[in-house]
Structures are given as structure tokens and as C-alpha cells.
């Protein structure tokens, strides 16, 4: 009896595996010659030629010039066809929606930012998502229908059992029971939703500081504190999507707050959130800059880090700014100690504008404090994806799934 098409070990599957290996190499290197692809994949020259001809006919690769200027005959170069597919990512918060479109190679080809009012209805939320998608597509010279997939990042998480957004009461217009159905009707291409901090972790895992790590925690600090947990290379979301909502985590040094989902505060957020930076500054007599809490906290920590560095170089006292940085580091380490005791991650990535503003001086202080508060010794690093990490993670997530679909030549 003949084996079914697509059964592992059949020529079709082996060709598909070779095709995918070549496409992944082209994504990694940008352009490669037939000979180089053959050497990297272990394929013979005739097989590599057939592979490239097959992928070019399928619209997945394109010829992009030759190796002119090098010794020997010129060789044809190939690259992944960027127009093979396009994806969009959205980063949603209470003030704006940031959208971007990337081609299949991962290059961002269009971006759009939509400021949103505080008071929103579910209908307005759908309209604003569509407007942001259309704006990014237009900036890329595309139409909405050209997009293969969209990934949307929001605070909180959509409960898989109800489809409703939880843990984000500060995001108006996003809590209607039929919101996901309305979005799916307005944008008839595959849509995925994820927590914004989870997507920041995806960005660090794929293109940032955690690329070599399958077990890590990302601690996020901007409007609020959150964490993303990666175990065995996969995000751990929890039963209701609430894994990592550590802003509510009860910690020493803060009053015990009950009904935190109604209060939307308390715990770790009060100890090490942006509001805690401002409170510490006032207690220490440091002038608080104007602007949002997030911007003011980031500015204070950036100044504190500068003065801390200068004091170490000159031996001078860093004054109240040094005390601000040290106390904030202690507060951050207290919350991290609870996470480390339960998860024992290999790495902790510090991300978000507030924490990143403290730079290496803050990282070093948190590492030293954590060493005294927890038995495990995870490596503590600053996130390296600092240009819109949530949006970058949304695009990377969309690209991963889309490449699996578009690059599958076994069908």
C-alpha cells in the first residue's frame, strides 16, 4: 500500500524540509548563492539548483544580483521575496494605538500611531483598531486585504474561557463581551491577541537579550508593573491568562490591599512602580519633572543613574538621587525575590521605559540586592529591544506563524 502524501520520510516532506532550511538560511544571511546554500544545507549543486528554481516559481525567493567584484565567475545571488507575505502588529494602551506592518523578511515597511481618547466604547475601539491597521498598511503602500495576519498586544489578557479582557480595567472600550467577534468581522484575516508584556518577552526571546535562553522572566515597568514567564522556550500564560500580573503581588513594605482588581493598585506596583519613584523623590526632596507619571519616573531614574555613575568615578556623594536609585532598586529586588523563589529562572530581563531609564547602575544595584534576598542566582540583564518592544514582539509573533504557513511547500 502506497504511503500517503506528506508522510514523514516521503520525497515531498524531504523537499519541504530542505526548502524550509534554505529559506531560514536566506532570512539569516540576507542573500546567498546557490553554491553557498548547497554547502550550508549539505545539498548537491543540482539539488540546490532545483530547490531554488522551485522556490522562485512559488514566489518565495527572488534573484537579487550577482557576486560581481569577487574572484572567479559571477554567481547569482538569491534572497527571500519580501512580498511573499505581510503581517501587522499593534501595541494598544490607554492613550494610543501604535501599529506597524512588516514584510516576510521582518523588515518594517509601514508604521502608524493613533492617539485615542480616554473615554471609549467597544464600537470605537473596533473603529480605532481598523483605523490604525489601515494607517500602517497605507504607510507601507498596501491595503488591509494584503495582510496575512495581525497580532494585537494589550494590557491584561483575554480570558480564553470567556473571550473578555481581564486585568486591565484602565483600558476603556475593550471589555465588551462581543469585542473579539466584532474585531474579527471588521478584519477578516487571522487575528491573535496577547498580553503586551508577553509580547515584549517574545521580542527579547527572538531578537534580543534572551535569544539563548529557554527559561527566563521579563519584568516590565511602564504604566504598571508586569512580568512575562518563559518556561522551556514557551510563554506560560496561566489558566485565565493572568500569569505574570505581578503588579498585584503582595510584598513586604506595602499595606495589604484587598479586592485589588477593583482598586487596581497595591502590592508590588506600590513598591516599585512609577508612582513609587515619584513618592521616593518627594520624600527625598527631589524635584519631580512635569509630564505623565511614567515619563517623570523615567526622567528621575535616568538622572539618578547619571549621578550614581559620576559619584563612582569621582568619589563624590551622589546625594538624594543616589538614595532614590538605591531604594528603588531594593523595592524592585523584593518583588523579584518572590518570583525567583517560585520559578528559579536562568535569566531575568529588565524592560520597560521606567526600569531601562536606570540603565546599568540600576541593574547592578538590583542584582546585588537580589543576591541577598533569594537563594537562586539568575543572570540579570537589561532588555536590548528598547525601540517599541511590545510592537516588535507583536510583529515577531505574527511572522513566526506566517512563515510556518507560507514557507510550507509540502502541501
C-alpha positions as CSV (number, residue, x, y, z in Angstrom):
1,X,0.0,0.0,0.0
2,X,1.4,3.4,-1.0
3,X,2.2,5.8,1.8
4,X,0.1,8.9,1.9
5,X,1.5,12.1,0.5
6,X,3.0,14.2,3.3
7,X,4.0,11.1,5.4
8,X,7.4,11.7,7.1
9,X,10.2,10.3,5.0
10,X,8.5,10.8,1.6
11,X,10.2,12.8,-1.1
12,X,7.6,15.6,-0.7
13,X,8.3,16.0,3.0
14,X,12.1,15.8,2.5
15,X,11.8,18.5,-0.2
16,X,9.8,20.7,2.1
17,X,12.3,20.3,4.9
18,X,15.1,21.3,2.6
19,X,13.1,24.2,1.3
20,X,12.4,25.5,4.8
21,X,16.1,25.1,5.7
22,X,17.1,27.2,2.7
23,X,14.5,29.8,3.4
24,X,15.6,30.1,7.1
25,X,19.3,30.5,5.9
26,X,18.3,33.2,3.5
27,X,16.4,35.0,6.3
28,X,19.5,34.8,8.5
29,X,22.1,35.8,5.9
30,X,20.0,38.1,3.6
31,X,21.4,36.8,0.3
32,X,23.2,33.6,-0.7
33,X,24.4,32.0,-3.8
34,X,23.4,28.5,-5.0
35,X,26.8,27.2,-4.0
36,X,26.7,28.7,-0.6
37,X,23.2,27.3,0.1
38,X,24.4,23.9,-1.0
39,X,27.3,24.0,1.4
40,X,25.2,25.2,4.3
41,X,22.5,22.7,3.8
42,X,24.7,19.8,2.6
43,X,22.8,19.5,-0.7
44,X,24.4,18.8,-4.0
45,X,24.6,21.6,-6.6
46,X,21.9,20.1,-8.8
47,X,19.6,19.6,-5.8
48,X,20.2,23.2,-4.6
49,X,19.5,24.5,-8.1
50,X,16.2,22.5,-8.2
51,X,15.3,23.8,-4.8
52,X,15.9,27.5,-5.8
53,X,14.0,27.1,-9.0
54,X,11.1,25.6,-7.1
55,X,11.1,28.4,-4.5
56,X,11.4,31.1,-7.2
57,X,8.5,29.6,-9.1
58,X,6.5,29.6,-5.9
59,X,7.3,33.3,-5.3
60,X,9.2,32.7,-2.1
61,X,12.7,33.7,-3.3
62,X,14.0,36.1,-5.9
63,X,17.2,36.7,-7.8
64,X,19.0,39.8,-6.4
65,X,22.1,40.3,-8.4
66,X,25.4,38.6,-8.6
67,X,28.7,38.3,-6.8
68,X,30.4,40.8,-9.1
69,X,33.8,42.0,-8.0
70,X,34.9,38.7,-6.4
71,X,37.5,36.4,-7.8
72,X,36.1,33.8,-10.3
73,X,32.9,33.7,-12.3
74,X,30.0,35.8,-11.0
75,X,27.4,33.8,-9.1
76,X,23.7,34.5,-8.9
77,X,22.5,35.6,-5.5
78,X,19.1,34.9,-4.1
79,X,17.0,36.3,-1.2
80,X,13.6,35.7,0.3
81,X,11.0,37.6,-1.7
82,X,9.8,40.2,0.8
83,X,6.4,40.4,-0.9
84,X,5.6,36.7,-0.2
85,X,3.5,37.9,2.8
86,X,2.9,40.9,5.1
87,X,1.9,41.0,8.7
88,X,0.8,43.7,11.1
89,X,1.4,44.2,14.8
90,X,-0.5,46.5,17.2
91,X,0.5,47.9,20.6
92,X,-2.5,49.2,22.5
93,X,-2.6,51.2,25.7
94,X,-4.9,53.7,27.2
95,X,-3.6,56.7,25.3
96,X,-2.7,55.4,21.8
97,X,-2.5,52.5,19.4
98,X,0.8,52.0,17.7
99,X,0.7,49.9,14.5
100,X,3.3,48.6,12.1
101,X,3.5,46.3,9.0
102,X,6.4,44.1,8.3
103,X,7.2,42.0,5.2
104,X,8.1,38.3,5.5
105,X,11.8,39.1,6.0
106,X,10.9,41.0,9.1
107,X,11.6,44.5,7.7
108,X,9.2,47.1,8.9
109,X,7.7,48.8,5.8
110,X,5.0,51.0,7.4
111,X,4.0,52.4,10.7
112,X,1.2,54.5,12.2
113,X,0.3,56.0,15.6
114,X,-3.2,56.8,16.5
115,X,-3.9,58.9,19.6
116,X,-7.1,57.6,21.4
117,X,-9.4,59.4,23.8
118,X,-9.7,58.1,27.4
119,X,-13.4,57.6,27.0
120,X,-14.1,54.8,24.5
121,X,-16.9,52.4,23.7
122,X,-16.4,48.9,22.3
123,X,-17.5,50.2,18.9
124,X,-15.0,53.0,19.0
125,X,-12.3,50.5,20.0
126,X,-13.0,48.4,16.9
127,X,-13.0,51.5,14.7
128,X,-9.7,52.7,16.1
129,X,-8.1,49.3,15.6
130,X,-9.2,49.3,12.0
131,X,-8.0,52.9,11.5
132,X,-4.6,52.0,13.0
133,X,-4.3,48.9,10.8
134,X,-5.3,50.9,7.7
135,X,-2.9,53.7,8.6
136,X,0.1,51.3,8.8
137,X,-0.9,49.4,5.7
138,X,-1.2,52.7,3.8
139,X,2.2,53.8,5.0
140,X,3.5,50.5,3.6
141,X,1.8,51.1,0.2
142,X,-0.6,48.2,0.9
143,X,-4.2,47.6,1.5
144,X,-5.8,45.9,4.6
145,X,-6.5,42.9,2.4
146,X,-2.8,42.4,1.7
147,X,-2.1,41.5,5.4
148,X,-1.7,37.8,6.1
149,X,-2.0,38.0,9.9
150,X,-2.4,40.6,12.7
151,X,-1.2,40.3,16.3
152,X,-2.6,42.7,18.9
153,X,-0.9,43.4,22.2
154,X,-2.9,44.9,25.1
155,X,-2.5,45.3,28.8
156,X,-4.1,42.4,30.7
157,X,-5.2,39.3,28.9
158,X,-8.2,37.9,27.1
159,X,-9.6,35.1,29.2
160,X,-9.8,32.0,27.0
161,X,-12.9,30.7,28.7
162,X,-14.9,34.0,28.2
163,X,-13.1,36.0,25.5
164,X,-13.2,39.0,27.7
165,X,-10.3,41.2,28.7
166,X,-9.2,40.8,32.3
167,X,-6.6,42.6,34.5
168,X,-6.8,45.9,32.5
169,X,-9.7,48.0,33.9
170,X,-7.8,51.1,32.8
171,X,-8.3,50.3,29.1
172,X,-11.7,51.7,28.3
173,X,-13.7,50.3,25.4
174,X,-12.0,46.9,25.5
175,X,-14.2,44.9,27.9
176,X,-17.4,44.3,25.8
177,X,-18.4,40.6,25.6
178,X,-18.5,40.6,21.8
179,X,-15.4,42.7,21.2
180,X,-13.3,39.9,19.7
181,X,-16.2,38.9,17.4
182,X,-16.6,42.5,16.2
183,X,-12.9,42.8,15.6
184,X,-12.8,39.5,13.6
185,X,-15.7,40.7,11.5
186,X,-14.0,44.0,10.8
187,X,-10.7,42.5,10.0
188,X,-11.3,39.2,8.1
189,X,-7.8,37.8,8.4
190,X,-6.3,35.7,11.2
191,X,-6.2,37.8,14.4
192,X,-4.3,36.9,17.6
193,X,-4.2,38.7,20.9
194,X,-1.6,38.6,23.6
195,X,-0.6,40.5,26.7
196,X,1.7,43.4,26.0
197,X,4.4,42.2,28.4
198,X,4.3,38.7,26.9
199,X,5.0,40.2,23.5
200,X,7.9,42.2,24.9
201,X,9.3,38.8,26.0
202,X,8.7,37.4,22.6
203,X,10.8,40.2,21.1
204,X,13.7,39.6,23.6
205,X,13.5,35.9,23.0
206,X,13.6,36.1,19.2
207,X,15.9,39.2,18.6
208,X,17.0,40.4,22.0
209,X,18.8,39.6,25.2
210,X,17.1,36.2,25.8
211,X,17.9,34.6,22.5
212,X,19.9,31.8,24.1
213,X,17.6,31.1,27.0
214,X,14.5,28.9,27.2
215,X,13.8,29.8,30.9
216,X,13.6,33.5,31.8
217,X,11.4,36.1,33.3
218,X,10.9,39.6,31.8
219,X,10.0,42.3,34.3
220,X,8.2,45.2,32.7
221,X,7.8,48.6,34.2
222,X,5.9,51.4,32.4
223,X,2.3,52.4,33.2
224,X,2.3,49.4,35.5
225,X,4.4,46.5,36.6
226,X,4.0,43.2,34.9
227,X,6.0,40.0,34.1
228,X,6.3,37.5,31.3
229,X,7.3,34.0,32.2
230,X,9.0,31.7,29.6
231,X,9.5,28.1,30.6
232,X,11.0,25.6,28.2
233,X,11.0,28.1,25.5
234,X,7.2,28.7,25.7
235,X,5.3,31.5,27.3
236,X,3.4,30.5,30.4
237,X,0.0,32.4,30.4
238,X,-1.9,30.7,33.2
239,X,-5.4,29.3,33.3
240,X,-7.1,32.7,32.7
241,X,-4.2,34.5,31.0
242,X,-3.2,36.2,34.2
243,X,0.2,34.6,34.8
244,X,2.7,37.5,35.3
245,X,0.2,40.0,36.7
246,X,2.7,40.7,39.5
247,X,1.6,44.3,40.0
248,X,-0.9,42.9,42.5
249,X,1.7,40.7,44.2
250,X,1.6,41.2,48.0
251,X,5.1,42.2,49.1
252,X,6.8,43.5,52.3
253,X,6.8,47.2,52.6
254,X,3.3,47.9,51.3
255,X,-0.1,47.7,53.0
256,X,-2.1,44.6,52.3
257,X,-4.8,45.6,49.8
258,X,-7.9,43.5,49.3
259,X,-10.1,43.5,46.2
260,X,-7.1,44.6,44.2
261,X,-8.9,44.1,40.9
262,X,-11.4,46.9,41.9
263,X,-8.7,49.1,43.4
264,X,-6.3,48.3,40.5
265,X,-3.3,49.0,42.8
266,X,-1.4,47.7,45.8
267,X,1.4,45.3,46.3
268,X,4.5,45.3,44.1
269,X,3.1,48.2,42.0
270,X,3.1,50.4,45.0
271,X,6.6,49.4,46.0
272,X,8.4,49.7,42.6
273,X,6.0,51.2,40.0
274,X,6.5,54.6,38.5
275,X,4.3,56.1,41.3
276,X,6.8,54.7,43.8
277,X,9.6,56.6,42.1
278,X,7.7,59.8,42.4
279,X,6.9,59.2,46.0
280,X,10.5,58.5,46.8
281,X,11.6,61.6,45.1
282,X,9.2,63.8,47.1
283,X,10.3,62.1,50.3
284,X,13.9,62.9,49.5
285,X,13.3,66.4,48.4
286,X,14.0,65.8,44.7
287,X,12.0,67.9,42.3
288,X,9.6,65.9,40.2
289,X,9.5,66.7,36.5
290,X,6.3,67.6,34.7
291,X,4.6,65.1,32.4
292,X,3.0,61.7,32.9
293,X,3.9,59.5,35.9
294,X,5.8,57.2,33.5
295,X,7.8,59.9,31.8
296,X,8.6,61.7,35.1
297,X,9.7,58.4,36.8
298,X,11.9,57.6,33.8
299,X,13.5,61.0,33.9
300,X,14.2,60.8,37.6
301,X,15.8,57.4,37.3
302,X,17.9,58.5,34.3
303,X,19.2,61.4,36.2
304,X,19.8,59.2,39.3
305,X,21.8,56.8,37.1
306,X,24.0,59.6,35.7
307,X,24.8,60.9,39.2
308,X,25.5,57.5,40.5
309,X,28.0,56.8,37.7
310,X,29.6,60.2,38.3
311,X,29.9,59.6,42.0
312,X,31.6,56.3,41.5
313,X,34.1,57.9,39.1
314,X,34.9,60.9,41.4
315,X,34.2,59.5,44.8
316,X,31.7,62.3,45.5
317,X,28.4,61.7,47.3
318,X,25.5,61.2,44.8
319,X,23.1,62.7,47.3
320,X,19.4,62.2,47.3
321,X,19.5,60.9,43.7
322,X,21.8,58.1,44.8
323,X,19.4,57.3,47.7
324,X,16.5,57.3,45.3
325,X,18.2,54.8,43.0
326,X,19.2,52.5,45.8
327,X,15.7,52.5,47.4
328,X,14.0,51.8,44.1
329,X,16.5,49.0,43.4
330,X,15.6,47.4,46.8
331,X,11.9,47.7,46.1
332,X,12.4,46.0,42.7
333,X,14.5,43.3,44.1
334,X,11.9,42.5,46.8
335,X,9.3,41.7,44.2
336,X,11.8,39.7,42.1
337,X,12.8,37.6,45.0
338,X,9.3,36.2,45.2
339,X,9.4,35.3,41.5
340,X,12.8,33.8,41.8
341,X,11.8,31.6,44.7
342,X,9.0,30.1,42.8
343,X,10.3,30.0,39.2
344,X,14.1,29.8,39.6
345,X,14.7,31.3,36.1
346,X,18.1,31.3,34.4
347,X,17.7,34.9,33.5
348,X,15.7,38.0,34.4
349,X,15.3,40.7,31.7
350,X,14.5,44.2,32.9
351,X,12.4,46.0,30.4
352,X,10.0,49.0,30.0
353,X,10.9,52.7,29.9
354,X,10.9,53.2,33.6
355,X,13.4,50.5,34.5
356,X,15.5,50.8,31.4
357,X,16.0,54.5,32.2
358,X,18.0,53.5,35.3
359,X,20.4,51.6,33.0
360,X,23.4,49.6,34.2
361,X,23.6,51.4,37.6
362,X,20.1,50.3,38.5
363,X,20.6,46.8,37.1
364,X,23.8,46.3,39.2
365,X,22.0,47.5,42.3
366,X,19.1,45.2,41.8
367,X,21.4,42.3,41.1
368,X,23.3,42.9,44.3
369,X,20.0,43.3,46.4
370,X,18.5,40.2,44.8
371,X,21.6,38.1,45.7
372,X,20.9,38.9,49.4
373,X,17.2,38.1,49.2
374,X,17.0,35.0,47.1
375,X,18.9,31.7,47.1
376,X,18.9,31.2,43.3
377,X,21.2,33.5,41.3
378,X,19.6,34.3,38.0
379,X,21.6,36.4,35.5
380,X,20.0,39.9,35.5
381,X,20.2,41.9,32.2
382,X,18.7,44.9,30.6
383,X,16.4,44.3,27.7
384,X,18.1,45.1,24.4
385,X,14.9,45.6,22.4
386,X,14.2,49.1,23.5
387,X,12.5,50.6,20.4
388,X,8.8,49.8,20.9
389,X,9.4,46.2,22.3
390,X,5.7,45.4,22.5
391,X,5.2,46.2,18.9
392,X,8.3,44.4,17.9
393,X,7.0,41.3,19.8
394,X,3.7,41.5,18.0
395,X,5.4,41.6,14.6
396,X,7.8,38.7,15.6
397,X,4.8,36.6,16.8
398,X,2.9,37.3,13.6
399,X,6.0,36.5,11.5
400,X,6.7,33.2,13.2
401,X,3.2,31.8,12.5
402,X,3.1,33.3,9.0
403,X,6.4,31.9,8.0
404,X,5.3,28.4,9.1
405,X,2.3,28.7,6.9
406,X,3.8,30.5,3.8
407,X,7.1,28.5,3.8
408,X,5.3,25.1,4.0
409,X,5.9,23.7,0.5
410,X,4.7,20.2,1.4
411,X,1.1,21.0,0.5
